[in-house]
């Protein structure tokens, strides 16, 4: 009886490669490395480009954001009431 994973196997045993160096995915690793490098450069471009054009960057955070300012003002009011 033949099953899903019986292709290219003799007597139901595991697939044996003809070479002693069994590295069937070396090409894919190189392609993934190229894609990661390209994506990193592209992401850096997206983060830097708005600053070059003197526009605000939607991904940047500043110290004077609302949560920080609210915490600072609430601490200041508590200190003045004492």
N, C-alpha and C positions, 0 to 999 in steps of 0.2 A: 504494500500500500504506500503510495506517495503522499507526502504532506507538503505543507507550505515551504518548509526549510530544507527540503531534500535535493534541491538543484545543485549539480556539480559535486555531489558527495557519493562516495562509493560505500556501499553496504551500510548506509545510515551513519557513518562516522563523521567527524568534524572535517571541515574544509582544510586541506593542506596546501600551503603555498609552495611554489617551486623554488623560491629563494630562501636562503637562510636568514636574511635581514627582512623581517616582517614589519614593514612600515608602509601600509597602504594609503595613509592620509597625509603624506608630506606636502603634496601640492595644495591641499586644502588649508594647511597651517600657514603657508606662505600667502595665500589669498586673504585669509582672515587678518594677518598682520598688515597687509597693504590696506585693507578696508579700515582697520583701527587707526592707522596713521592718517589716512585721508579724513576720517571722521573727526579726529582730534584737531587737525588743522582747520577744518571747516567750522568746528565749534568755537575755536579761538577767534576765527574771523568774525563769526556772529556776535561774539561778546565784545570785541574790540571796535568793530566798525561803527556802531552808534556813537562811541566816544570820540572817534575821529571827526565825525560830522557834527559834533557838539550837541547831540541830542541825549536825552536821558536813556539810560540802559534799563530795560524792564527787569533784568535779572540782578541788578545791583541793589545792595542795601546800604543805607547810611546810618550813622549813629543817631541822627536826629529823627528817626522814624517815630511814629505815634506811640508804640508801646514803651519805648525808652523814655520819651518825653513825659508820658503819663506817669511812669514810675518815678522819674526824677521830681516832677512837680508834687506828687503825693508825699514823697519823703521830705521835700522842702516845707510843705505845709505842716507836717507833723513836728518838724524841728522848730518852727516858729511858734507853735502853740505851747511848747514847754516852758 
